[in-house]
Amino acid sequence: MTESGELGKSGEELAERYLTKLGYKILAQNFRTKYGEIDIIAKDKKTIVFVEVKTRSGDAYGTPQLAVNFYKQKHLSFAAFSFIKKNSLNSDYRFDIIAICDDKIEHIKNAFAPSGFTI
């Protein structure tokens, strides 16, 4: 695995532990569709949360959350729709970003609205 791949994997593991400590129930990790991958799918009380985890070892190239641009949001939205449809879910949902930089976690709830479809 590449250094950036290892950094991403360790960031996802850190995010999963963080969410679990907050009381979230992890439903899936690395959910893959033809549209892309959702890092973590969790449940926060009655809300399904689709989480994109971005990890950086420093901010020389910008903050991690800046990497979740409109293009990425659109692909995450379609992947989330696939998960909802596949599991016949009828719940509230939201998109969060967990940005990790130098082991500091920033959890951005409702980071963006879904793009390209409505449920």
N, C-alpha and C positions, 0 to 999 in steps of 0.2 A: 504494500500500500504506500502511496506517496505521502510526503510530509503533510501536504494540505489535506489529503484524505484522512490521515490519522488525526489531524487537528479537528476536522469536521466531525469525525466519529466521537472523539472525546467530548466535543461540545454538545452533541446530541445526548450523550450519556449524562452529562452534567445537567442539561435541561430536563431530561426525564426525571432525575432525582429531585430537582427543584420543584417540578410540578407535582410530583408524588407527595413531597413534604407539605405542599399547599392544599392537599386533599383532592387533587385531580385523580381521576381513574384513567389510566392509560388504556386505550382501546386498540391502537395499532401503532406500529413504528415502520418507517420506510415503506409506506403504502404506495405501490407503483401502479401507474396506469399509462396508457399511450400518450397522455398529456404531460406526464411528469410524475414526480414523487412528492409525497407529503411526508415530512420528517416525523411528526408526531400527531396522532389524533387522540384527543383526550375528552373526557367529560368533566365539566365543571358544574356541579349540581345537575341541572337539567339541560345544560347547553353543550352542544358538541363544539369542540374547539380544534381547529386545524392550525397547527403550529409549524411555522418555518423557523428553523434554527440557523443562525449565521454566526460563525466564529472567526475571529481574527486574533492574531498574536500581537497586533498593534494597530494604530489607526493611520499609518502612513498612506494607505490607499483608501481612506475614508472609513466611516463607521460601518459596522456590519449591516445595519438595517438599510443602508443606502443600496445594498446589493439586491434588495427586494423591489425591483422596479416594476413598471406597469406590465411589461412582458411576462415577468415571473408571476406577478399577481394573477394575470389572466390564466396562465397554465395551472396555478394552484387552485383557482376557482373551478376550472373544468375537472381537475382531479378530485376535488371535494364533491362536486356534483356526482361523479362516478361512484364515490364511496357512499353517498347518501342514497343514490338509486339502487346500488348493489345490495345495501342493507335495509332497504325499505324504511328509511328513517323519516320521521315527521317531528323533528325537534328544532328548537332554535339553534342557530350555529353562529360562529364568528371566526375571524381569522386573526391570529396573534403572531407576533414576531418575538422570538427570544434572541437577543443580540448579546454575544459573549465576546468581550475584549479583555485580554489579560486577566482572565478568571473573574471578571466583574460581569454580573448578569443584569441585563435590562429587559424587562418583560413589558412589551407593548401590547396591551389588550385592544381588540377592535382596530387593529393596525390599518386595515383597508376593507373596503366593501367588495363583494364579489363582482367580477367583471365578465361580461359576455353571456350571462344567462340569469334567469330568475327561477326560483323554486316555488 
